[in-house]
Amino acid sequence: MRQDDDIQIVNLLFARQESGLKKLEEKYNKYCLTIANRILFDNEDSKECVNDAWLKIWNSIPPNRPENLAGYLAKIVRNLALNCYEKKHAAKRGGGQVEMSYDELSECMAGKGRVDENLEKNELSCIISKFLKQKGEQKRTIFIQRYFYFAEISDIADRMGMKESSVRSALSRMRKELKNYLEQEGIAI
Amino acid sequence: MKQLDDEKREKSEKIIDAIGGLPDDMISKANPENWEQGVYIGEKSGINNSNDSYEDKNKVVLFGEWLLKRRKAVAFVATLFVCVIVSGVWKLNSMDSKIEEKANDGDNYVTEQTAEPESTYYVWDGKKKKHPKKKKTGKHKKTVKKGNRKNITTNKKHPGKKDVVPDQDEEPAPTMKSYSEDNDTDRKRMGDGADDNAQSDNEQNSTAPEQTQQPDSKSDKPDKTDTTESVIAYKNNSDGNRTAISISGPESKKIENLIDGKKFSSDSDTEGYDAVIKYNGNEYYYISNTKMLITSGKGAKLSDSENAEVKKILKID
């Protein structure tokens, strides 16, 4: 059912019909708002970010034809929200789940120098994706919920039926393992 | 320091960006809304495919904004609430201390009780009562103001009425004897117990005019509350029955002086006694024929005049 809806929406967007955008908004508005709000924690900014996402979808389909529309949308909204967050918090940083995630992930990169400018984002994404595929579904889900959706640890614990301390320790172990994995793959700077 | 922070930031941004490039399926499946109690419940379709907690968070945000706007009022109300609580606690404490002060000041109202109440024992045999009930024993400890001390005896037939015995002139309070001593004298006086019942039956029939206080079936068992301040005598009639005689005023004084002035030294037997005088916690057996007063097996001889006086007071022919 979901797949049929998504395929229909993508087809409508491919045909440049605005009804496709309406259906997309009708189905995924709250979903996108949730993702944006987790990062921005501001209703107005989140709505603005989601509106930008509709425009970006409209412009990107075609030529892109996403197989998983929800994931595709999530990535667009997240990137827009992160950009918005960077603009808003450029002067003053601190607090919030995003900042906490930044702090936590800073330990994953070894070395003291600056990040290699030539390091491709896609290359790093592939390595992280391989790493996550090696892990069990539960650990993978916890990691993505924390560092993609920026969910709170208590929220993750509730949804995953775990204790907060278990979630924390699982994330800590995964960060260390990711660091070692990146070193093995030659991403240590 | 700042450079180090920037480097860290740059690294973590790189990883965050890279995580943003993870496969769509992986991201879609990990959506927190698709998980419940650690189980993947699948994506919701249509308008419900959303995070319900968004509304909750919206409420939290709204409440936060409202709190920020009204922070002064909220602070004022919180301060007021704390003040009310503090004043309430202070008031309760002051009330407690007042009650304690009242309790400590009121010497006339507070009596010091012994750990083992006296009323839990029978006076005549010193044994502990099986079912002590304060109301039935009639031995409530009463507090009387020092200046208003009166001798109050309870009328046993009419417990509501009380006979007030005139004050004893500066008489020191009798010292309490131990139960064992009391019991010895009680047993001697009481005899084998069979007489008691017979006596009580006869007493009900007797109508002696000199009896100011009608003894009940247990009249031969002296009541300590009745005898602490006065002299009480029990006349032994010729038929073997006993009659209580209340002695008061000058007669009581005479008996007291008489007993106080005697030295009880000779060994004597109480057999054939005419009366028992209870004074100062002791019992004195009076034998008119031999003119003897006997207590605890020791006797004192009375002179003729003293004997006549005693006979007159005790109304012994």
Interface residues (C-beta under 8 A of the other chain):
Chain A: M1 R2 D5 E26 K27 Y28 N29 K30 Y31 L33 T34 N37 F41 D42 N43 P66 E67 N68 A70 G71 Y72 A74 K75 R78 N79 L82 S101 Y102 D103 E104 L105 S106 C108 M109 K112 G113 R114 V115 L119 K121 N122 L124 S125 I127 I128 S129 L132 E137 Q138 R140 T141 I144 Q145 Y147 F148 Y149 A151 D155 I156 R159 M160 G161 M162 I189
Chain B: E7 K8 R9 E10 K11 S12 E13 K14 I15 I16 D17 A18 I19 G20 G21 L22 P23 D24 D25 M26 I27 S28 K29 A30 N31 P32 E33 W35 E36 Q37 G38 V39 Y40 E43 S45 G46 I47 N49 S50 N51 S53 Y54 K57 N58 V61
